[in-house]
């Protein structure tokens, strides 16, 4: 017997966090009975229907690394008709992005149909490093650099980067090229860091996710993650 949200995630339908939302929203049935209580346990003989879709528990797990281009949203569908990142991957499986990059943010994005794997990567306690390169408005002062390195308060919570540096600055155009490594996963967090010191971002790219990078991939291109890479990422799960 396993928890319902874990079984849904393992089936590849969505992440465990999303599965919990679907359960509490009344969108999950087990053996034709509506289930809204988190922690409900099921076994391999149970029939699970999520949003009208009967789960295939024997789905093949797939893992992709995409160099996300601008103009795509990190979703599997969009009610406004915008382009979604799953359009870029040639697969028949129901994959979804791990976490989010904004519509205008480019760079490294992982997609999978392995819910447990996705949960490991997104769980804040695992503190997985993500590195971004940004073009920001203005030239940072010594005080502002010190402020970022020592942490800024975003929505009531202090964010302290693992690493931060100014890569270059253009006095004529009044812009700076910076890199920042964080373990935070909140929406728009990098943009909010620089907005908090009045240096809004013009361009943002995620270059690294843990030990992964996008070298060799043009914008919009993707590749399979190797078994070794998948296992190394799974090994980032901290014992709790």
N, C-alpha and C positions, 0 to 999 in steps of 0.2 A: 504494500500500500504506500502511495506517495501523495504528497499534497497536490491538489488540482492545479494550482498555478505553475508548479514545477513541471508537471506533465505537459501542460499547454506549451510552456517555453521549450521543453525538450523536443516537442513535435515540430518545432520550427515555425510555428504560427506567429509568434511575437516574443518579445523579451518577458522575463518574469514580472517585471514592474508593470508592463502594459497588461499582462494577463490578470494581475490583481485588480487593475482598473476595470477590465471587462467583466470580471466576476461581480464586483460590487455594483456595476452599472446594470446588472441583470441581463447580460448578453451571453451567458454560458449555461448550457443544459447538460446534465449527465443522466443517461438512460431516460431521456425525455422529461426529466424533472429539472426545473429551474434551480440553480444553485447561486446564492449570493454571499455565502459565508466563506471568508478566507480561512484556509487551513483544512477545508474539506478534503478527505482522502479518497482516492480512487485506485482501482487496480487495472491490470492489463485487459480485463474482459469488459470494462465499462465503455460505453459509447459516449464520446464527448463531442458536443456541437458548439462551436464558437461563432457568433454572428452569422449563424446559418450554415457554417462550413463544418462538415464532419472531419475530425482530425485523422490524419494518417500517422500513426505512431512509428512507422518504419521508414520515415522519409530520410533520404540521403542528406547528410550534413555537408554544407558547402561554405567556403570561406574565401572572401575576395578582398583585395586591396585596390581601391580606386583613387585616381588623381582627379578629384572633383573639379569640374569647371565652374565658372560663374554662371548664374542663371538657372541653377537647379536647386530644388528644395530637398531636404533630407526626409523623405517620406516615401510611402509606397503608392500613394494616390493624392490628388489634390482637387478639392471641390471647385477651385478657381481655374482649373485647367492648365496650371503651370507645369513645367517639365519637372520630373522627379528623378532622383539618382538611380532608381532601379531600372529606369528606361535604358540606362547605359550598359547594363549587364545582360549578356545573352545566356539566360537560364530559364528552365521551366519551373524551377522551385520557387517557393514563396520566400524570398529573402528580404531583409530590411536593414537599414543602416544602424550601426552601433553608435548611439549618441547623435549629435547634430552639428552641422556646420551651417552657418547662415546662408541665405540665398546668394549673397554677393561674396561669400568667403570661399576660397579655393583650397585645394590640397588633399592631404591624406585622409581617406575615409575607409573604414572597414565595414563590409556588409556580410551578413551570414543568415542562416536559418537555424542556428544553434542557440537556443535561448539561454542555456546555462553558460555557454561561452560569452555571450553578450553581457550577461549579468556580472560575470567576473570583471570584464573590461569597464563596465559602467559603475560598479559599486565603489562609492567614495573611499571606503576603508582600505581599498587596495592601492590607492595613491599612485596610479599609473601616470607617468609623465607624458605630457603633450607639449611639443615645441611649435611656436608660431613665429613667423616673420611678418612684420608690419611696416607700412609706410604711414607715418603720423604727421599731423600738422605741427609745425613749429620746431624749435631747437630746444632740447631739454637742458635745464640748468643742472648744476651739480646737486642742488637741493632736491630737485624733482627726481633725479636718478636715485639718490639716497632714499627718498620717500618710497619709490616703487620697490626697491630692493628690501626695504624693511617692512613693507606691507601697507596696503591701503584698505579702507573699510568700504565694502560693497554690500549694500542692502543689510547693513548691520553686522556683517561677518568680515573679519580681517582676512585678506588674501595676501599671502607671502609667496612670491615666485621661488622656484628652485634655483633658477638662473635668469639673469637679465643682463643685456649689454646693448650699447649703441653701436651698430655695425658701421654706420656712416651718417653724415649730415650734409645737407645742401643748403648753405646759407642763402644763396641766390633765390632758390624756390621756397625757402623757409619750411623745409621738410626734413624728417629724420627717418633712417632705416634702422629698426630695432629688432631684436629677437628676445623672446620670453618663453620660459619653460614653466608650466604650472601642472598641478595635479587636480585642480578644480574642474568640475564638470557642469557648473551652472550655465544656463543660457546667456549668451552675449557677454560672458565674463571678461574676455580679453578686451573687448570694446569698452566695457564699463570701467576697466582699470585705467585706461588712458583718458576716457572722458572725465574721470574723477579728478584728474590733474589738468584738465582743459587742453588736452592734446588729442583731438578726435582722430580716428583711424581713417585713412583714405583707401588702403588696400590691405587685406589680411589673408595669409596663407598658412595652413598647417603643414609643416615640413616633416615632423617626426611624431610617431606614436609609439611609446616605449622604445624598442630597438629598431622599429621599422621606419623606412623613409620612402620617398617616391622617385628615387633616382631611376632613370631609364624609362619612366612613364610620361608620355605626353599628356597634356590636359585632356581629360575624357577617356583616357586609356585605363585598363585595369589588368590585374593578374590574379591567379590563384595564390593563396597563402600555402606554403609548403607544410607538410605534416610537422616538421621540426619547428617552424614558426608558430603554428597553432599550439603545439605542446609547450613552447616557451612562454607564450602568452597565458595559457592556462596556469602555468606555474607561478604567475604573478599574484595569484590568489593568496592572501595572507590567512594564516590559521587564526580562527576566532573561537 
